[in-house]
Amino acid sequence: MGDIIFEDIMEPGVILSNSLELSGITKYYPDYLTVDQMINLSINDKLDPSNLHEKSALVYNTNLYITDDNGNIAYFDCDMQHTDNAGKIRKEHPEYKSVGGKVALHSDMDAGHFGLALGQHPSIAMEQHKHTNRYGAWRTFERDWNKLSSEGYKVNVKAVFVDGDVEGTYSPFWCIRETIDEDEVNEYVITNDDLQ
């Protein structure tokens, strides 16, 4: 039996019992997700985030993104690392805006990144409420993680996304576990339906 996370947030908790080896590092993911293929990504790969392979492990450096039966991001385990040239990378990867369309499938949503300035793959995006993505909770987290990683702290983030609409890449809420220098652990919930 693997580690249980989000015990206080999701009943009875999420069990990380499945695992993959990434360049000598073992990454665990929830027992309810199935991985049929592992896809190793480079910075030059361009994916359509509104049409990802289902039941896949997307691997970029030490970052792991797992898709569900619908090809939506259902979990990630990522190391946040400050990236100086995020603006240049963004210009070379306009495909991230294709989360459901030019901006996003649902109104008031952005095609939100998972920290492009923090070493995440530029094609990985999910619909986020525009307030959360631009000014709210997620933006605050990104700024904090960027500051910490710039100062030399090791920041790992795990997130579980709940099932949302059958079309698009929208998740009503997601649970985040932040680990700083392997000692400090904090858990949060972001609700896409609320202004935060």
C-alpha positions in Angstrom: 0.0 0.0 0.0 1.4 3.4 -1.0 1.3 6.8 0.7 -2.0 8.4 1.3 -2.4 12.1 0.5 -5.2 14.6 0.9 -6.7 12.6 3.7 -8.3 15.7 5.2 -9.5 17.0 1.8 -10.8 13.9 0.0 -12.4 11.0 1.7 -10.9 8.4 2.2 -7.8 10.0 0.7 -5.8 9.4 -2.4 -3.5 6.4 -2.4 -0.3 6.8 -4.4 0.4 3.1 -5.0 1.2 3.0 -8.8 4.7 4.0 -9.8 7.0 4.7 -12.7 10.8 5.0 -13.0 11.9 8.3 -14.5 15.7 8.4 -15.0 16.4 6.6 -11.7 13.7 8.5 -9.8 10.5 6.7 -8.7 7.4 8.7 -9.1 4.1 7.5 -7.6 0.6 8.2 -8.8 -3.0 7.4 -7.7 -4.2 3.8 -7.6 -7.3 4.7 -9.6 -5.4 5.8 -12.7 -4.2 3.5 -15.4 -1.2 4.2 -17.6 -1.1 2.4 -20.9 1.8 4.4 -22.4 4.6 6.6 -21.3 5.6 9.5 -23.5 8.9 11.3 -22.9 8.7 14.9 -23.9 11.4 17.4 -25.0 11.1 21.2 -25.0 10.6 21.0 -28.8 7.5 18.7 -28.6 4.2 20.4 -29.3 1.1 18.7 -28.0 -2.5 19.8 -28.4 -3.6 20.1 -24.7 -7.2 19.8 -25.7 -6.5 16.4 -27.3 -3.9 14.5 -25.1 -3.5 10.8 -25.3 -5.7 9.0 -22.7 -4.3 6.9 -19.9 -0.8 8.2 -20.5 2.1 9.3 -18.5 3.6 12.4 -20.0 7.2 12.8 -18.7 9.2 16.0 -19.0 12.6 16.1 -17.1 11.5 15.0 -13.6 7.9 16.1 -14.1 5.1 13.6 -14.4 1.6 14.3 -15.8 -1.0 11.6 -15.9 -4.1 11.7 -18.1 -7.4 9.9 -17.4 -9.7 7.9 -19.6 -10.8 11.1 -21.4 -7.2 12.4 -22.0 -7.6 15.2 -19.4 -4.8 15.9 -16.8 -5.9 14.0 -13.7 -2.7 14.1 -11.6 0.8 15.6 -11.7 3.9 15.3 -9.7 6.3 18.2 -10.7 9.4 19.8 -9.5 9.1 23.6 -9.8 12.3 25.2 -11.0 12.8 28.9 -11.9 13.2 29.3 -15.7 14.8 32.6 -17.0 13.6 32.3 -20.6 9.9 31.6 -20.1 8.8 34.4 -22.4 10.8 33.0 -25.3 9.5 29.5 -24.7 5.9 30.8 -24.6 6.3 32.5 -28.0 7.5 29.2 -29.5 4.6 27.2 -28.1 1.3 28.9 -29.1 -0.4 25.5 -29.0 -1.2 25.8 -25.3 -4.0 28.2 -26.2 -5.8 25.4 -27.8 -7.4 24.2 -24.6 -10.9 23.9 -26.0 -10.3 26.7 -28.5 -8.5 30.1 -28.8 -8.6 30.7 -25.1 -10.7 28.0 -23.5 -13.9 26.0 -24.1 -15.9 27.5 -21.3 -16.6 31.2 -20.7 -14.5 33.0 -18.1 -11.8 30.3 -18.4 -8.1 30.6 -19.4 -5.9 28.0 -21.0 -3.8 28.0 -17.8 -0.3 26.7 -17.6 1.2 24.7 -14.8 4.1 27.0 -14.3 5.9 27.7 -17.6 8.3 29.9 -15.7 8.8 27.0 -13.3 10.3 24.5 -15.7 7.0 22.8 -16.8 6.3 21.6 -20.3 4.9 24.5 -22.4 2.2 22.3 -24.0 0.7 21.2 -20.7 -2.3 23.3 -19.8 -5.8 23.0 -18.3 -8.7 25.3 -18.1 -8.6 27.6 -15.1 -10.9 30.4 -14.1 -9.3 33.5 -15.5 -9.2 35.2 -12.1 -7.5 32.2 -10.5 -5.0 31.9 -13.3 -4.2 35.6 -13.7 -4.7 37.2 -10.2 -5.9 34.6 -7.8 -4.7 31.5 -5.9 -2.8 29.8 -8.7 -1.0 32.9 -9.7 0.0 33.5 -6.1 1.3 29.9 -5.8 3.3 30.4 -9.0 4.9 33.5 -7.7 5.7 31.9 -4.3 7.2 28.8 -6.0 9.3 31.0 -8.3 10.7 33.0 -5.5 11.5 29.9 -3.4 13.2 28.1 -6.4 15.1 31.2 -7.2 16.4 31.3 -3.7 17.6 27.7 -4.0 14.7 25.8 -2.3 13.6 22.5 -3.7 9.8 22.8 -4.4 7.7 19.7 -5.4 4.1 20.0 -6.2 1.6 17.2 -6.5 -2.0 17.8 -7.6 -5.1 15.7 -8.0 -7.9 16.9 -10.4 -11.5 15.8 -10.0 -13.6 14.7 -12.9 -15.3 17.6 -14.7 -17.2 18.1 -17.9 -17.1 15.3 -20.4 -15.9 17.8 -23.1 -12.9 20.1 -22.6 -10.2 20.0 -19.9 -12.1 21.7 -17.1 -11.8 20.4 -13.5 -14.2 22.0 -10.9 -11.5 21.7 -8.2 -8.0 20.4 -7.6 -6.1 19.4 -4.5 -2.5 20.6 -4.3 0.3 19.3 -2.1 3.3 21.5 -1.8 6.6 20.1 -0.4 9.5 22.5 0.3 13.0 21.0 0.8 11.3 17.7 1.6 10.4 18.9 5.1 7.6 21.4 4.9 4.3 20.0 3.5 1.2 22.0 2.9 -2.1 21.0 1.2 -4.6 23.3 -0.5 -7.8 23.2 -2.6 -8.4 25.4 -5.5 -12.0 25.6 -6.7 -12.3 26.8 -10.3 -15.9 27.8 -9.8 -15.0 30.4 -7.1 -13.3 33.7 -7.4 -10.3 33.5 -5.1 
